[in-house]
Amino acid sequence: MTQQSTVINFTRGVPANDSFPIEEVVDAARTALASHGPSMMQYGPSLGFQPLREWLAGWQGVSVDRVLTGNGSLQLIEFLCLHLLKPGDVVFVESPTYDRTLTLLRRHQATVVGIPLEADGPNLEALEASLGEAESVKPIWQPQNNVPVDEERAQSLMKLVATLEDDDDVQSVYANFEVDDETMAKLSAA
């Protein structure tokens, strides 16, 4: 009698082999190459293959001019660092955070501040301690994501975002939380 063992690979950034949708990728590649083969094989625009960008924009419900594709997350993070960061800029990240992202941020001389992550999002006390308390916020965009928050937490997060928006050194503020439409309407009216 032999005993089978299951090995779980905890190496960073390495997904499980059985998580890859091989057949779906083969089908998608075959379909894309059949209809766009020559243009896919040529050097393309720096923003990425236009039909893929259009599909991604539709899937995410954003305009195509907001979609940039790359060869992986680190290449895209590098693009963001090159275009948005100046030495000494402060970047807030979830803690723990992927170490390669931290390496890129530090290579661009950003000051990285880790905010502990809890089951329902960032530790707001730690985030507020790092940012300072804001008095108000007016939301203008609601990103699609997978971290739902209740009204009280949404209000606290929006006040913290306002602190950043009021800082002349901050150009853009992005949040990764899902707030239902009713709560957003209440917060927008306040």
N, C-alpha and C positions, 0 to 999 in steps of 0.2 A: 504494500500500500504506500503510495506516495502522497505527500502533502503539498498542495499548491499554495503558493503565497502570492499576495497581491502587493505590488510595490507602488507606493504613492510618491511621486516625485515632487518635492517641495522647493525645487530650484526656482529662483525668482524669474518671472517673465516667461516661463515655459509652460504652456497649456498642455493638458492631457491629450495624448495622441487621438483618443477616441472622441474628442470634442470637435475635431475638424470635420466639416460637412463635405467630404471629398466628392461624392457623387454630384452634389449640388454645384460645387465649384467647377467641376468638369463640364456640366451642362451649361452653366452660365458662360464659361470661357468659350465653349463651342458656339453658342448662340451669338455672343458678342463678336467673335472672330469671323463668323459667317456673314454678319451684316456690316461690320466696321473694320475688317481685317487690315487693309492697307493703312488706314489712318492710325490704327492702334500700334502698328509696327514702326511707324515713323516717330521722329522726335515730336513731342506734342507741346502744347502750351504749358507754362509753368503752373497754372492753377489745376491742371489735370485734364483728363479725358472728358470732354463736354457732355456726352450722353450719360456717363456715370455721375457727373456732378448734378445734372438735371434730375436723374433718378433719386439721388441722395437728398436733394433739396425738396422734392415732392414727398419723400418718405418722412422727412423731418419737419415739413411744413414751413420752410424758409425760402427766401428767394435764392436763386442759383448764384448770385454774386456774393453770397455769404458762405459758399462751399469751396473749400480748398482740399485737394486730396494729396496724399504723400505716400512714401514708402513704409511708413510706420509711425507710431506715436512719437518716437524720439526725434524723427526728422521734423515733424510738425511742431513739436515743442521748441526745437532749435530755431525754426522760422519765427515763432512767436518771440523768442528771446532776442533774436537779431533785430526785429522790427519794433518791439515794445519796451524793452528794458534798457535802462542806463545803469552804469555802475552805481551801486548803493541803493537802487530801488528795492522796496520791501515787497516780498511775495509771500502771501499766506498760503500754506498747504495743509492738507489733512495729515495727521500724524497717527500712524506711520504712513509714509509716502514711498513710492518706488525710488530706489536709490539712484537709478540712472537719471531720473528727472532732477533729483537734488544735485547731482554732479553737473548737469547742464546749467541749472540756475546759478550754481556757485562759479562755474566757469565764466559766466557772464557777469560775475561780481554782484549778484543780487544778494540782499540780506534775506535769508529764508527764516520764516517764523512758522513753526509747526503748531497746529491747533488739534488737540486730541479729538478723535472721532468716536462718537457714541452710536448706539443702534439707530437713533433717529436723526443723525446729522452731527455737525460739529458741536463741541462743548461750548455753549454760548457764553458761559462765564469767562472761559479762557479767551474766546474771541473778543468779547467786550473789553476785557482787561488789556488786550493788545491794541485795540482800536480806540478805546474811549467811548463813552456813551454819546449817542446822537439824540437830537431832539425830534427830528421828523424825517420822513422819507416819502417821496412820491414815485411809486413804481411806474415804469414806462414800458417794460417788456417782461414777459413771463416765459422763461425757457422751459422746454419739454425735458423731463428727466424722470428719475425713479426714486426720489427721496421725498415722500409726502410729509408735510408739516402742518400742525394745527394752527389756529388763528393766533394764539398767544406767541408761539414760536416764530410764526411768520412775521408778526409785528416786530419782535425783537430783532430778527434777521434784517428786516428792511431798515430799521433804525441804524443798525451797524453799517449797512451798505451806504446809507446816507453820509456817514462819517467819511467814507472813502470818496464819495462823489463831491463832497465839499472841499476836499484837499486839492489845491491847484496842481499838485504834482501827479495826480491820478488822472489818466486819460479815459479809461473804461473800467466798469465794474461789472463782473459777471457772477451770477449765483447759480447753484445747481440744486434747486429745491422745487418741489411741485406744490403749488398753492392752488386750492380749488377756486373756481371763478367767483363764487359768492364771497369768499374771504378776500380775494383780490379787489372786488368791487368795494368792500368795506374799507380796506386799507387805502384805496385810491381816493375815496371820498373824504378821508380824514385830513 
